[in-house]
Amino acid sequence: MAIIEINPRVETSVLARSLREQVEPLFRDEPLLAMMRDKGKIVRGYGKSIDWFPRFRRRTIVPGAGDIVSISFPQTAVKRKATLPWRNYNLGESVTKFEQYVTEGPKEVVLYNIMERVVAEVLGDFMVDFNAELYVDGNAGSANQLMGLESWFGCTGTPYQGGGAYMSVPNDTYASLSTSLGNYGGSWSAATWPIGTGPSEFHAWTPMVIDYTNTAWTHATDTWVNTWQEVLTFAKTYMRLLQKKSPSLYLLNGELLRVCKYDVESKETFEITQNSDLVRLGFKTMQYEGIELMDGYEVPSNVGYGINFDHMKLHHLGPQLVNPEQDEDITTATRRFALMSFPQLVIDTPAYFIKFWSDT
């Protein structure tokens, strides 16, 4: 056999413990990871796939005359099955015996320091790339990537109802379910959803994709610098009306946030956040109408998101998000070290999430 397993320089259990300690500060570099970690939303999963049953419909009460009671007992289907596959990310590195022997010092110290250096460098590289995966479209192509934020925001490219309605037309598939409005029943009272009323099944799996350059906004020139305040107010209003919750965070591309700051320098519209979970974790944020704003390096150009941390989790197989493995190839006098993760980003429903973009 070319590969012979012998006593590793550091036992895998020790590496795993060291890995957990080194991952903690790396979490604080990325707001999505940091907040999910802080809220206990990075969880171990089981099974060959991730399955859950979101609720699409609500039961409705039946009116009747005061002196005549007639009750029906249907078996109402209110849920549908959502399912996602696991993904796999890995990164390997090796250290030769020569590297060990040319290092001065006692054997146990030399070997531990070499492995400590390799773990730290490989883990840092792994997490930099993994952070970017939180934003990708896992439906695109055949790259087998994580179901990142872009995985449920696909649109037709045509403004909703032909324009003048603030929104783009969701047309994507997430967890084997369609994000299209009305795909699972119901109708809406107005032609300009989310303005109006209707049953929950009409938009139960539909995100809000807001076109900040739509001609419906009140400004003569519909660009982000002119529309952003109206757009954020619109987003908060209708997320609260439709889902009974406001976004936890507006996570913007750096240029979008810079424009916001520049626009309000003399208006004092922003408030510096003094105390919040994100501030406690080391991030600097600002507030607009009580909702924090910050920029993210990996957020696509000209894009922003409304995030609801209570309705997203990062699932992983194995004892922790990133797991180490190692062995030794005696034929080349090389110890090989690998990091592996079997993760998937899972949200309760796309309806709790918002995207800001230019649908032109």
N, C-alpha and C positions, 0 to 999 in steps of 0.2 A: 504494500500500500504506500502511495506517495504521501498521504497525509496521516500523521501519527499524533494522536491526542496525548499530551503529557501535561504535567503540572504547569499551569500558566503562571506567568510572572506575578500576576495579581489575580486572585480568584474572581470568577465572574460575579459572584455576589458582592464582592468588595467594589468591583467596577460599577455595578448597578447602583450601589449606594453613593459612590462618588459622582456618578452621572446625575442622580437626583439633585445632589447639592449644587452641581454646576449648571443644571438646567434652570434653576430658580432665578438667578439674575438675568438669564437670557430671556425668560418670559417677560421681564419688565421692559424689554426693548420693543415689544409689539403690543399695541393696545388690545387687539382681539384676544390674543393668547393670555395677556395679563389679566383681563377682566374675567375670562372664562375660568382661569386658574383660581382667581380670588373668590368667585362665586360657586366654586365646586362643580363647574360645568365641563371639566375634562375628566371623563369617566371611562372605566373599563367596560368593554362590550364582550358579547359572546355570540356564538352561532356563525353560520356561513354567510349571513347577510344581516342587515339592520332593518327590521320591520316594525312599523307602528301604525296605529289606527286613528288618524285625525278625524275630528268631528266636522262634518260638512253642513248638516241641517239641524234645525231646531224644531221641536214639536210645537204646535200652535193650539191655543185654547179654542174651545167651541162655545159660542154664545147660545143662549136659549131662554125661553119664557120662564118667569119665576115659578110658575106652578106646574111646569111640565119638564121633567128631567129625562134626557135620553143620552146615554153614554156609549160611545163606540170604543173598541179595544183593538186597534190595529197593531201590527208588528212593524214599527217604523224603523227603516234603515237610516241611521244618522251618521255612520262612519264609513270610511273607505280605507283600503290597505295601501300604505306607502312603503316602498322598499328601496334600499340603496346597497350597492356592493362595497366591500372593503377595498382599500387601496394599499399599496406597499411602496415605501420609500427606503432606500438603503444607501450607505456610503462606506467604502472600505479603505483601509490603509494598512501598511506593513512596516515593521521595524526589524532590521537585520541583527544578527548576533554581533557583527562587526561594530554596529552603532553602540551596542551594549558595552563591548570590551574596551573601546577607546575612551569611554567615559570614566573619569577618575572617581574614586570614592568606594566605600564599602558596597559589597554586592547588593544587599537588600535595598540600600538607598538608591543606588544607580538604577536598578531595575524599576523601582517604584517611580522615580522621577521621569524616566523615559516614557513609561506608560501614562503618567499624569500629563505630560506634555502632549502626547498623541491624542489622548482623550479630549483634552481641552481644545486643541486645534480642530480636530475632526468634528466635535460637537458644535463648535462655533460656526463652521462652514455649513453643517447640516441644518442648523436652525435658521441661518440667513436664507437659505433656499426654501426651507419649509414655511417660513413666514409669507413668502411670496405666493405659495400654493393656496393660502387662505382666500385669495382673491380671484383665482382662475375660474374659467368655465369648464367644469368637468365633463360637460356634454360635447365639447368641441373635439372633433377629430377622433383619434384613437390613442391618445397619449396616456390614458389610464390615470389621469390626475384626480386630485381631491375635488369633491363637489364644493368649490369655493363660492364666494358671494355672487360671481357672475353666472352661476349655474341655473338661476331661476329668473333672471332679468331679461331674457331674450325677448325682442319685440319684432313686429312686422316691418318697422321702419316707416310706418305711416301714422301721422297724428290721429288720435282717437276721434272718431266721428268727423274725420276730414279736416281737423284743425279747429282752433278756437275753443278747445276744451281742456287745456293744461296738460293732458296726459298722452303718453304713447300707448300703443296697443300690445299688451302682454301676449306672447305667443311662444311659450317654451314648455319644456317637460322637466319636472323635478320629482325624483323618487317615483317614476312611472306614472305620474299624474299630470294632467294638463293645467297650465296656468291661465288659460284663456277665460275671459269673462263669460259667464253663463254656460260654460261647458257641462256643468253638473246640475243645471236646472235654474229656475227662477227667472225673473225679469226685473228691470230697473225702471223707476218712475220718470227718469229724465234721460236725455241723450248724452249727458255729460257726466258720466260716472267719474269720481265718487259723489258728486253733487246729486242729491236725490235720496230716494229710499228704495229698499227692496229686501228680499230674504237673504239670509247668510250664505246659502248655497251658490248664489250668483257670483260671489267674489271670494269664496272660502279658501281658494288656493291661488289667489291672484295678488301679486305684489303691486305696490304703487310705483309706477315708473313715470316720473314727472319731467316734462320737457320744459326746461327753464328758458328756452328761446321761443316758445309758442306765442302766437300772436294774441292769445287770450289775455296775457298779462297787461296791466294798465299803462305800461310805459311805451313811449313812442318807439324806442329802440330796445328790443327784447334781447338783451345780453345779460350775462350773470351779474355784472357790476350794477345793473339797473334793477334786476328782478329778484335777487337773492333773498331779500327780506320778505317779500311777498310770497316767494316760493316756500321758505321755511315755515312761515305762518300757515300757509295752505297745508303743508305736510303734517304739521302738528295737529291742526284742526281736524282733518279728516282721518288721520290715524286714530285719534282719540274717539271720534264719533263711530267709526266702523269697528274698531277693535277694543275700545275702552281702555286704551293705553297710549301714552306718548312715547316717542323714541327715547332710548337711553342716551344716544350719542349721535351727533352728525359727524361722520368721518369723511373728510374732504381731501381731494387732491391738493397738494401744497399750493398750487397757483390759485385755486379757487378760494382757499382760506386767506391767502395774501391779499387778494382783491377785496374780500370782505373787510379785512382790517384796514386797508387803505381807504375804503369807502366811508368808514365810520370814524376815522380819526378825529374829526371835529364834531361828530354827532353824539358821541358817547353812548352808542347803542349797545356795545358789548360790555359785559361785566367780566372781570377776571375771576375765575373760580377760586374761592378761598378754601373750600372744604368739600371733597367728594371722594368716591372710591378711586377714581383715576388719579386725582391729586395725591391721595395717600400712597398710591403705587408709584409715584414719582413722575407722572406726566403733568405737563402744563396745558391747561385748557382755558377756554373762554366760554361765556354763556350768551345765548340769545333766547329770550322768552323762557328762561329757566332750563334750557337744554344745552348741554356742553357741546362745543365744537373743537375739533382738533384735526390736524392733518396726518396723513399716513403716507409713508414713502412708496408703498406698493399700490396705492389707489391709482387706477388708470387716469390718464390725462383727461381733463374737463369733466370729471365724474366725481360724485359724492354719494354717500350712503347714509340712510337712517337705520341705525342698528338697535335691535331690541335684545339685550343680553339675557333676559329671562326666558327667551324662547329659542336659544341655540345651545348646542353642546358639541364638544369634540370627543367622539368615541375612539377608543383604541383597543386592539387586541393585546394581550400580554400584560404583565404586571405594571408597566409604566408606558408613557407615550413613546419614549425612545429607549430601546433596549440594546445592550452590548452583547456581542459574541466574539470569541477569539479561539484560535487554534494555532498549531505550529506545523510548518512544512519542513521536515527534517532534511529533505533533499536539497533545499536551498538555504537552510539555516535562517529561516524567516518566520517571525511571529506575525500572524495576520489578525487584524482587529476590524470589526464591522459594527456599524450602528444600523439598526433596523426599526422601522415603525410601520404598523398596520392601522392607519387611522381612517376616519371619515367624519366630515363636518355635517351635522344634522340639525335642521331647524324644525320647529313644530309645524309651521306652515309659512310659505312665502308671504302671506298676507300681513305678517308683522314687520315686513322690511320694505325699505324705500330706496329708490335709486334716483339721483338727479343727473340729468345729462342733456345734451343738445341733440334733439331728434331731427337733424337736418341732413 
